[in-house]
Amino acid sequence: MPPFLLIILLAGFPALATDMYLPALPMLQKMWGLSLAQVNFSLVIFFITFSFFLLVYGPLADRFGRKPVLYIGLVIFITGSIFCALSQSITQLVIARFLQGCGAASASSLSLTLSKDLYQGDKQKKVMAYIGVIVPLVPMIAPMLGSWVIEHLSWRIIFFSHVTLAVISFFGVLSLKEPSIQKTHGGIGAVLRRYCVLFRNHPYRNLTLVFSITPLCFYSFLAASGSIYMHDYGLSSQFFGLLFGFNAIGLMSGSFSCARLSSHYSSIQILNWSLLGMFISGIVMLLWHPTAWIFAFSMFGVSYFMGMSRPLCNHMVLEQVKTDIGAASSLLTFASFIWGSIGMQVVSFVPDAKIILIGCMALIGSILPWFVLKRSSRLSSH
């Protein structure tokens, strides 16, 4: 399997494990007599667990190599997916999703790490951008496929499909040549202490903290999208899948635009344009969302400009480190998912103001990075 294809498969795991499952949330809520917050906890627990284990897999990959860590993570993910498919209650499903998150973290962490291991400079920037074009195909297709599976088969088949793709990825890792890296030394304690080195790297630390806030609104949208479209606007699960895919097209188009623009404009220019676009889209969402289509168009704008910014944000952050690439990649993804988990739970607890909250998060995710970019520009000019 070509390394580029393997990276795409690994990067798609979190989106697949989340988005294909979204159409089942309202059904499980009704079937098991749950509140929105209760059923969403099976979604949130995945992100929390996933985020924590990102911090584990990255340093382990720097210590023992990329392939052994991927083998372990994929086996755990496969096991968790099987238990998800066999769950008979929300408690069992939450435990199984915990396992899924443990395993999926290895795939997501190592996909970003491998992109830096195997590609350098402008090639790496373009690879990240084109991965950003292809990876959103997963959330675009996943809810539609999940809706079809629920209607014609069973929601349990969703998780068996996760098993299939994880097995394919496992065989892809078998064919991968272990990248030549400078491995760290010592036991687990020494491995984890590499994060102290990263925290002393002020440019890396500051950019990670700020840029990880940018996708906050999108993760909140993930948790609330089923309730917004199917409960609030009264749409069918199939129509929900189409509108969710419409937003995924926004992410994909934004990443594609980034790949094209990066050949002609500086990263700072593109980031400024994308953050301004996110801000304007968030304002529109706050002030005007009377129908599902109008909300979808404003969310499309947020998704498009976020897709434009993410490859450059990731590239800019990772350019601040020369060693501990696995740990740096893990910490960057961890910060994004922790913020995302917080946003997901917030919209669950305030069901009557979901769209308002998502719009506010779009504003926060655009204003704070913009101020940091402006401050960095002023400092570099002196």
TIDREN-503084 format. One record per atom (N, C-alpha, C): x, y negated, z negated; residue in three letters. Coordinates in steps of 0.05 Angstrom, whole numbers, plus 5000, padded with zeros to 4 digits. Example, Ala and Ser with C-alpha at 12.3 -4.5 7.8 and 13.67 -1.06 7.14 Angstrom:
REM TIDREN-503084
526451144844ala
524650904844ala
526450664844ala
525750454858ser
527350214857ser
525849994843ser
END
This chain:
REM TIDREN-503084
501750245000met
500050005000met
501849755000met
501349555018pro
502949315018pro
502749164992pro
504949044982pro
504848904956pro
502648684955pro
502348534978phe
500348324978phe
497548434973phe
496848664985leu
494248784980leu
493948884952leu
496048994940leu
495949084913leu
495548844894leu
496848624899ile
496548384882ile
493648294883ile
492348294906ile
489648214909ile
487748404893ile
488248664895leu
486648854880leu
486848804850leu
489348764841leu
489748724812leu
488548464803leu
488748254819ala
487647994811ala
484548004811ala
483348184826gly
480448194828gly
479148344805gly
480648484788phe
479348644767phe
477548484748phe
478548264736pro
476848114718pro
474248014731pro
474447914756ala
472047824770ala
470148054776ala
471248284784leu
469548514789leu
468148604764leu
469748634742ala
468548734717ala
466548544705ala
466548294714thr
464648094704thr
462348054723thr
462947984747asp
460847884765asp
458948094776asp
459948334781met
458148544790met
456148614768met
456848564744tyr
455248624720tyr
453148414713tyr
453548164724leu
451847944717leu
448847994723leu
448048104746pro
445248144751pro
443848334731pro
445448504717ala
444348694698ala
443748564671ala
444848324665leu
444448204639leu
441548154632leu
440048014650pro
437147964643pro
435648224640pro
436348434656met
434948684654met
435548824628met
438048824620leu
438748944594leu
437548794571leu
437448524573gln
436248364553gln
433348444548gln
431848494570lys
429048574568lys
428848864559lys
430449034570met
430249324565met
430949394536met
432949264525trp
433749324497trp
432649114477trp
431048924486gly
429848734468gly
431848554454gly
433648434470leu
435848274459leu
435447974465leu
436747804450ser
436847524456ser
439047474477ser
439047234489leu
441147164508leu
443847174496leu
444147074471ala
446747084458ala
447747364453ala
445847554446gln
446647824441gln
447547964466gln
446047944488val
446848084512val
449347954524val
449647694521asn
452047564531asn
454547634515asn
454147734491phe
456547814475phe
458048044489phe
456648214504ser
458048424519ser
459748304541ser
459048064549leu
460647914569leu
462947774555leu
462347644533val
464347484518val
466547664506val
465747904496ile
467748074483ile
469748164503ile
468948204528phe
470848274549phe
472948054552phe
472047804553phe
473847574557phe
475747534533phe
474647574509ile
476347534485ile
478447754484ile
477648004488thr
479548224488thr
481548204510thr
480548144534phe
482248104557phe
484347884552phe
483447664540ser
485347444535ser
487447514515ser
486747654493phe
488647734473phe
490747924485phe
489948124501phe
491848324511phe
493548214533phe
492747984545leu
494547854564leu
497147784550leu
497047704525leu
499347624510leu
501147864503leu
499948104504val
501448354498val
502848454523val
501348474545tyr
502348604569tyr
504648444582tyr
504448174582gly
506448014595gly
509248064584gly
509648034557pro
512348084546pro
513148374549pro
511248564547leu
511948844551leu
512948894580leu
511748754599ala
512748784627ala
515448664630ala
516148454615asp
518848344616asp
520848534603asp
519948694584arg
521648874569arg
522049144582arg
519849264592phe
519949534602phe
519649554632phe
518949334646gly
518449354674gly
515449324681gly
514849264706arg
512149214714arg
510449464716arg
511549674728lys
509949914734lys
508950064709lys
510650114689pro
509650264666pro
507350124652pro
507449854650val
505349704638val
502749724654val
503049714680leu
500649734697leu
499350014695leu
501050224693tyr
499950494690tyr
498150514665tyr
499250414643ile
497750434617ile
495150274619ile
495350024629gly
493049854630gly
490849974648gly
491550084671leu
489550194689leu
488150434677leu
489650604663val
488450834650val
486350744629val
487150544613ile
485250434593ile
482750324606ile
483150174628phe
480850054643phe
479050274653phe
480150474665ile
478450704675ile
476850824653ile
478150874630thr
476750994607thr
474550814597thr
475050554595gly
472950374586gly
470650354606gly
471250364632ser
469150354652ser
467250594650ser
468450834645ile
466851074643ile
465051054618ile
466050954596phe
464450924572phe
462250714576phe
462850504592cys
460750304598cys
458450434613cys
459050604632ala
457050734648ala
455250924631ala
456351024609leu
454951224593leu
453651094568leu
453850834565ser
452750704541ser
449750724539ser
448750764514gln
445950784509gln
444850554492gln
446550374483ser
445650144467ser
447649914471ser
446849684461ile
448549444465ile
451149484448ile
450949624425thr
453349664409thr
455349834424thr
454450054436gln
456150224452gln
457350074476gln
455649914488leu
456649764512leu
458749554504leu
458449424481val
460349224471val
463049364466val
462949604453ile
465449744448ile
466849824474ile
465249924493ala
466350004519ala
467549764534ala
466149534532arg
467149294545arg
469749204532arg
470049254506phe
472549194492phe
474849344505phe
474349604510leu
476449774524leu
476949674552leu
474849604566gln
475149494593gln
476949244593gln
476449064574gly
478048824573gly
480948884566gly
481449084549cys
484149164542cys
485749244567cys
484449404584gly
485749504608gly
485949294630gly
483849144634ala
483848944656ala
485948734653ala
486748674628ala
488748474623ala
491448534636ala
492148794637ser
494648864650ser
494648794679ser
492348854693ala
492148794721ala
492348504727ala
490848344712ser
490848054717ser
493547924711ser
494648004689ser
497247884681ser
499447954701ser
499548204710leu
501648294727leu
501248204756leu
498748134764ser
498348034791ser
499747764795ser
499447594776leu
500847334777leu
503847364775leu
504647544757thr
507547594753thr
508847704779thr
507447894792leu
508548014816leu
508747814839leu
506847624839ser
506947414860ser
509447244857ser
510347204832lys
512847054828lys
515347234832lys
515047494825asp
517247674829asp
517947714858asp
515847724875leu
516247814903leu
516347584923leu
515447344914tyr
515447114933tyr
516646864918tyr
517946694934gln
519346464922gln
518646204936gln
518945984922gly
518745714933gly
516045664947gly
516245544971asp
513845474986asp
512245724993asp
513645944998lys
512346195005lys
510546284981lys
511646254958gln
510046334934gln
507646154931gln
507945894936lys
505645704934lys
503445784954lys
504345844978lys
502345924999lys
501046194993lys
502646384982val
501546644975val
499446614954val
500046444933met
498046394912met
495546274923met
495846094942ala
493545954954ala
491846154970ala
493246324986tyr
491746515003tyr
490446734986tyr
491746804964ile
490446984945ile
487946854934ile
488146594929gly
485846444920gly
483546434940gly
484246474966val
482146484987val
480846754986val
482346964983ile
481347234985ile
479947334959ile
481247274936val
480147374911val
477247284906val
476447034912pro
473646964908pro
471647124924pro
472647274944leu
470747454958leu
469547654939leu
471047724918val
470047914898val
467547804884val
467747564871pro
465247454858pro
463147384878pro
463847334903met
461747274923met
460147524930met
461447744933ile
460147994941ile
459048144916ile
460448134894ala
459848294871ala
456948264860ala
455848024856pro
453148004846pro
451048114866pro
451548064892met
449748174912met
449748474912met
452148584910leu
452448874909leu
451248984884leu
451748844861gly
450648924836gly
447548924836gly
446348714848ser
443448704851ser
442348934867ser
443749004889trp
442849224905trp
443049494890trp
445249524876val
445649774860val
443549804839val
442849584825ile
440849594804ile
438049664816ile
437449544839glu
434849594851glu
434549874862glu
436549984874his
436350234888his
437550474873his
439450424855leu
440750644841leu
440450604811leu
442550504798ser
442450464769ser
444650264762ser
444250114740trp
446349934731trp
448850074723trp
448550334716arg
450850484708arg
452850534731arg
451750544755ile
453450584779ile
455450354782ile
454750124772ile
456549884774ile
459249954761ile
459150084738phe
461650144724phe
463150374736phe
461750564749phe
463150774763phe
464550664787phe
463550454799ser
464950324822ser
467550194812ser
467550094787his
470049984775his
472150204773his
471250444765val
473050674763val
474450734789val
472850734811thr
473850794837thr
476050594846thr
475550344843leu
477550144851leu
480050154833leu
479650214807ala
481950234790ala
483750464797ala
482550694806val
484050924815val
485650854840val
484350714859ile
485750624883ile
488250454876ile
487850264857ser
490050094848ser
492250254835ser
491450464820phe
493450634807phe
495250754827phe
494150864849phe
495850984870phe
497450764885phe
496350524886gly
497850304898gly
500350234881gly
500150244855val
502450204837val
504550414841val
503650664846leu
505450884851leu
507350834874leu
506250694895ser
507750644919ser
509450384917ser
509050234896leu
510449984892leu
513350024883leu
515249884895lys
518049894885lys
518249704862lys
519349804840glu
519649644816glu
521349394822glu
520249154817pro
521848914822pro
524348904805pro
526448784816ser
528948754801ser
528748494784ser
528648534758ile
528348304740ile
530448314718ile
530848094704gln
532548084681gln
530848154657gln
531148404647lys
529448504625lys
530248384598lys
528248344581thr
528848254554thr
529748504537thr
530648454513his
531648664496his
530348654468his
530648874453gly
529648894426gly
526949034424gly
525949054400gly
523349184395gly
521049014402gly
518649104393ile
516148954398ile
516248674386ile
517348654362gly
517548394349gly
519248194366gly
521448294376ala
523148134393ala
521848054419ala
520248244429val
518848194454val
516747964450val
515247984428leu
513247784423leu
514347514415leu
516847514404arg
518047264397arg
518847104422arg
518747224445arg
519347074470arg
517346844473arg
514946874461tyr
513046654462tyr
514046404448tyr
515746444427cys
516946214414cys
518746054433cys
520146204451val
521746074471val
520045904489val
517746014497leu
515945874515leu
514845624502leu
514045644477phe
512945414463phe
514945194459phe
517545254459arg
519545044457arg
520044914484arg
519045034505asn
519144914532asn
516844724534asn
517344464528his
515244264526his
513744224553his
515044204576pro
513544174601pro
511644404606pro
512644654602tyr
510944894606tyr
508644894587tyr
509144844561arg
507044854541arg
504944644546arg
505744404552asn
503744184556asn
502044234581asn
503244314603leu
501744354627leu
499944594624leu
500744804610thr
499045034605thr
496544954589thr
496944804568leu
494644724551leu
492644564567leu
493544384584val
491844204598val
490444334622val
492044474639phe
490944584663phe
489044824657phe
489344954634ser
487645174627ser
484745084621ser
484344824617ile
481644724612ile
480144684638ile
481444664660thr
480144604686thr
477944794693thr
478245064690pro
476145254698pro
474045294676pro
474045134655leu
472145174632leu
469245184642leu
468544994660cys
465744984669cys
465045234685cys
466945344700phe
466245574717phe
465645824700phe
467245864679tyr
466746094662tyr
464046064648tyr
463345814640ser
460745764628ser
458545824647ser
458945754672phe
457045814693phe
456646114696phe
458846274694leu
458646564697leu
456746674676leu
456946584651ala
455246684630ala
452346604633ala
451946364643ala
449146254643ala
447846284670ala
449246364691ser
448146354719ser
445646534722ser
445746774710gly
443446944713gly
440946824700gly
441346714676ser
439046594661ser
438046344676ser
439946184687ile
439145934701ile
437545994725ile
438646174742tyr
437346224768tyr
434846404765tyr
434946604748met
432646804747met
430546724727met
431346614704his
429446534683his
428446244687his
430346054689asp
429545774691asp
428345704718asp
429545804740tyr
428545734766tyr
426745954778tyr
426446184764gly
424646394773gly
425446534798gly
428046564804leu
428846694829leu
429246994824leu
429147144846ser
429647434845ser
432547494841ser
433247744833ser
436047814829ser
437547804855ser
436147864878gln
437547854904gln
438147564911gln
436347374907phe
436747094913phe
438946984895phe
438947074869phe
441046994851phe
443747074862phe
443947324872gly
446447414884gly
447447244907gly
445547154923leu
446246984946leu
447246704937leu
445846584917leu
446746324908leu
449346344892leu
449746564878phe
452346604864phe
454546634884phe
454046774906gly
455946804927gly
456546544940gly
454546364942phe
454946104953phe
457045944937phe
456945974911asn
458945834894asn
461745964898asn
461746224902ala
464346364906ala
465546274932ala
463846214953ile
464846104978ile
466245834972ile
465145684954gly
466345424946gly
469145464935gly
469545664917leu
472245724907leu
474145804929leu
473145974947met
474846074969met
475545854988met
473645684994ser
474145465013ser
476145265001ser
475845214975gly
477745024961gly
480545134962gly
480945394957ser
483645504958ser
484745504987ser
483045555006phe
483845535034phe
484745255041phe
483145055033ser
483944775038ser
486544705025ser
487044815001cys
489544774987cys
491844875004cys
491545115015ala
493645245031ala
494345075055ala
492244955068arg
492644795091arg
493844525084arg
492844395063leu
493644125056leu
496544125045leu
497344345032ser
499944345019ser
502244315038ser
501744365064ser
503844325084ser
504144035092ser
502243865085his
502343585094his
502343385071his
501443465047tyr
501243275025tyr
502543395000tyr
503343224981ser
504643324957ser
502543454938ser
503543614920ser
501843744901ser
500343544884ser
501643324876ile
500343124859ile
498042994874ile
498442934900gln
496242814915gln
493842994916gln
494343254922ile
492143444925ile
490743484898ile
492243494876leu
491043524850leu
489343284843leu
490243044849asn
488642804843asn
486042804859asn
486142884884trp
483642904900trp
481743114889trp
482843344881ser
481043554872ser
479843494845ser
481343364827leu
480243284801leu
478143074804leu
478542884822leu
476442684828leu
473942814839leu
474243004857gly
471943144867gly
470443304846gly
471843434828met
470543574805met
468943374788met
470143144783phe
468842944766phe
466242854779phe
466342784805ile
463942684819ile
461742904819ile
462543154825ser
460643374825ser
459343414798ser
460943394777gly
459843414750gly
457843204743gly
458342954752ile
456442734748ile
453842794762ile
453942884787val
451542954802val
449943174788val
451343374778met
450043594763met
448543494739met
449843314724leu
448643204699leu
446143044705leu
446142884727leu
444042694732leu
441742814749leu
442343024764trp
440243104784trp
440443404789trp
438543564778his
438443854783his
435643954782his
433743834798pro
430943914796pro
430344194808pro
431944284827thr
431444544840thr
433944714839thr
433544974845ala
435845164845ala
437845084866ala
436944994890trp
438744934911trp
440444684905trp
439244484893ile
440644244886ile
442844304865ile
442044464845phe
444044554825phe
446244714839phe
445544884857ala
447545054871ala
449544884887ala
448444664899phe
450244494915phe
452244334897phe
451244244874ser
453144104856ser
455144294844ser
454244544838met
456144744828met
458044824850met
457144824875phe
458944884898phe
461244674898phe
460544424894gly
462544214894gly
464544254872gly
463644324848val
465444374825val
467244614832val
466044824843ser
467645064850ser
469645004872ser
468844854892tyr
470644794914tyr
473144644905tyr
472744434889phe
475044274880phe
476644414859phe
475344594843met
476944754824met
478644954840met
477545074861gly
479045254878gly
481445114891gly
481044864898met
483244714910met
485544664890met
484844624865ser
486844554844ser
488244794832ser
486945024830arg
488145244814arg
490845344825arg
491145404851pro
493845494860pro
496045304853pro
495545044856leu
497644844850leu
498144824820leu
496044844804cys
496344844775cys
498145074766cys
497445314776asn
499045554769asn
501945534778asn
502245434802his
505045404813his
506545204797his
505344974790met
506644764776met
507444864748met
505745014735val
506345114708val
508645314709val
508545504727leu
510545714728leu
513245614738leu
513245384752glu
515845264760glu
517345164737glu
516145134713gln
517545034690gln
519145254676gln
518945504685val
520445724672val
522145874692val
524445974683lys
526246124700lys
526446414690lys
525946464664thr
525846734653thr
523246764639thr
522747014628asp
520247074613asp
517847014631asp
518047094657ile
515847024675ile
513247174668ile
513547424659gly
511147574651gly
509747444628gly
511247374607ala
510047244584ala
508846974592ala
510246824609ala
509146554617ala
506546584633ala
506446784651ser
504046834666ser
501746914648ser
502347084629ser
500347184610ser
499146964593ser
500946794583leu
500046574566leu
498346374581leu
499046324606leu
497446144623leu
494646254627leu
494446514635thr
491846634639thr
490346664613thr
491746724591phe
490446744565phe
489046484557phe
490546254561ala
489346004553ala
486745944569ala
486846004595ser
484445954612ser
482046124603ser
482546374596phe
480346554588phe
479346494560phe
481146404543ile
480146334516ile
478246094517ile
479145884533trp
477345664537trp
474745754550trp
475045934570gly
472646034583gly
470746184564gly
471846344546ser
470246494526ser
468746304508ser
470046084500ile
468745884483ile
466345764498ile
466845684523gly
464645564539gly
462345754544gly
462946014548met
460846214553met
459046244529met
460246244505gln
458646274481gln
457046014475gln
458245784480val
456845534475val
454245514491val
454345584517val
451945564534val
449845784525val
450745994513ser
448946204504ser
447346104479ser
448645954462phe
447345854438phe
445445614442phe
445745484465val
444045244471val
442645304498val
440745484499pro
439545574524pro
438045354539pro
437045154524asp
435444944537asp
437144724550asp
439744734546ala
441444524557ala
443744644572ala
443344874585lys
445545014598lys
446844844621lys
445244724638ile
446244574661ile
447744324651ile
446544194631ile
447843954620ile
450544014609ile
450744244594leu
453344324583leu
455344394604leu
454544534625ile
456344594647ile
457344344660ile
455544154665gly
456443894676gly
458443744659gly
457943744633cys
459743614614cys
462543754615cys
462544014617met
465044164618met
466544104644met
465144054666ala
466443974691ala
467843704687ala
466543524673leu
467743264668leu
470243284651leu
470043444629ile
472343484612ile
474643614627ile
474043814643gly
476143964658gly
477443804680gly
476343574687ser
477543404708ser
478843164696ser
477743044675ile
478842794663ile
481442844648ile
481543054631leu
483943104615leu
486443164633leu
486243344652pro
488543384670pro
489343134685pro
487442974693trp
488042734708trp
489642534691trp
488942504666phe
490442334648phe
493342434645phe
493642694642val
496342804639val
498042764663val
496842804687leu
498242754712leu
499142464714leu
497342284707lys
498042004708lys
500341934689lys
500142044665arg
502241994645arg
504942114654arg
504842354666ser
507342474676ser
508542314699ser
506842204716ser
507842044738ser
509241784728ser
508041664707arg
509241424696arg
511941484683arg
512041714668leu
514541784655leu
516741844675leu
516041984697ser
518042054717ser
519041814733ser
517441594733ser
518241354748ser
520141184733ser
520341224706his
522141064689his
524941194688his
END
